[in-house]
Amino acid sequence: MLRVRTYGGIGLAIMNLERIWQRLNPFSCPYKPYQVIKMPVKTGEYKGFPTISLLKDEQDTRPFTFGLGKAKLIMANIEEIKKFVEKNEKQ
């Protein structure tokens, strides 16, 4: 699993999301990956700021971690992210 560094900006987060989707192998599942996959979630803190970590499974040692700013960006653009996944998962 890949870790998102806060200094990399949203571009790095999206790049890592793409790699995570590739690792989850959406072709083995008949449903849309964003509708089916429920990853374990943990909340934490980094330098006093809240973070959220999405884990592939309970034993994942390198979760996808981001803070409130990136979470707001993802929420504001979730429909575009879904369209992006639908368009590119067929390739």
URKA-V118658 format. One record per residue. RES is the residue in one small letter. PHI is phi in whole degrees, -180 to 180 (* if undefined). BURIAL is + if it has 24 or more other ideal C-beta (glycine too) atoms within 12 Angstrom, else -. D_LAST is the distance of its C-alpha to the last C-alpha in whole Angstrom. Layout:
res->RES phi->PHI burial->BURIAL d_last->D_LAST
res->RES phi->PHI burial->BURIAL d_last->D_LAST
This chain:
res->m phi->* burial->+ d_last->22
res->l phi->-105 burial->+ d_last->22
res->r phi->-102 burial->- d_last->25
res->v phi->-92 burial->+ d_last->25
res->r phi->-93 burial->- d_last->28
res->t phi->-65 burial->- d_last->29
res->y phi->-77 burial->- d_last->30
res->g phi->-82 burial->- d_last->27
res->g phi->77 burial->- d_last->26
res->i phi->-68 burial->+ d_last->23
res->g phi->-59 burial->- d_last->21
res->l phi->-66 burial->- d_last->21
res->a phi->-63 burial->+ d_last->21
res->i phi->-66 burial->+ d_last->17
res->m phi->-59 burial->- d_last->16
res->n phi->-71 burial->+ d_last->18
res->l phi->-60 burial->+ d_last->16
res->e phi->-61 burial->- d_last->13
res->r phi->-66 burial->- d_last->14
res->i phi->-64 burial->+ d_last->15
res->w phi->-59 burial->+ d_last->12
res->q phi->-62 burial->- d_last->11
res->r phi->-69 burial->- d_last->14
res->l phi->-78 burial->+ d_last->15
res->n phi->51 burial->- d_last->12
res->p phi->-64 burial->+ d_last->11
res->f phi->-72 burial->- d_last->10
res->s phi->-83 burial->- d_last->14
res->c phi->-119 burial->- d_last->15
res->p phi->-74 burial->- d_last->15
res->y phi->-102 burial->- d_last->16
res->k phi->-67 burial->- d_last->14
res->p phi->-56 burial->+ d_last->14
res->y phi->-73 burial->+ d_last->17
res->q phi->-94 burial->- d_last->19
res->v phi->-104 burial->- d_last->19
res->i phi->-72 burial->- d_last->20
res->k phi->-121 burial->- d_last->23
res->m phi->-90 burial->- d_last->24
res->p phi->-62 burial->- d_last->27
res->v phi->-124 burial->- d_last->29
res->k phi->-130 burial->- d_last->32
res->t phi->-108 burial->- d_last->33
res->g phi->-157 burial->- d_last->35
res->e phi->-150 burial->- d_last->37
res->y phi->-135 burial->- d_last->37
res->k phi->51 burial->- d_last->40
res->g phi->86 burial->- d_last->41
res->f phi->-106 burial->- d_last->38
res->p phi->-70 burial->- d_last->36
res->t phi->-133 burial->+ d_last->32
res->i phi->-130 burial->+ d_last->30
res->s phi->-123 burial->+ d_last->28
res->l phi->-102 burial->+ d_last->25
res->l phi->-109 burial->+ d_last->25
res->k phi->-65 burial->+ d_last->23
res->d phi->-155 burial->- d_last->26
res->e phi->-64 burial->- d_last->29
res->q phi->-93 burial->- d_last->30
res->d phi->-62 burial->- d_last->27
res->t phi->-97 burial->- d_last->29
res->r phi->-131 burial->- d_last->27
res->p phi->-74 burial->+ d_last->26
res->f phi->-87 burial->+ d_last->24
res->t phi->-118 burial->+ d_last->27
res->f phi->-151 burial->+ d_last->28
res->g phi->-102 burial->+ d_last->31
res->l phi->-63 burial->- d_last->32
res->g phi->-61 burial->- d_last->31
res->k phi->-69 burial->+ d_last->27
res->a phi->-62 burial->+ d_last->27
res->k phi->-66 burial->- d_last->29
res->l phi->-62 burial->- d_last->26
res->i phi->-63 burial->+ d_last->23
res->m phi->-63 burial->- d_last->25
res->a phi->-69 burial->- d_last->26
res->n phi->-120 burial->- d_last->22
res->i phi->-61 burial->- d_last->21
res->e phi->-66 burial->- d_last->20
res->e phi->-66 burial->- d_last->18
res->i phi->-65 burial->+ d_last->16
res->k phi->-61 burial->- d_last->15
res->k phi->-62 burial->- d_last->14
res->f phi->-60 burial->- d_last->12
res->v phi->-65 burial->+ d_last->10
res->e phi->-60 burial->- d_last->10
res->k phi->-67 burial->- d_last->8
res->n phi->-98 burial->- d_last->6
res->e phi->-72 burial->- d_last->5
res->k phi->-78 burial->- d_last->4
res->q phi->-81 burial->- d_last->0
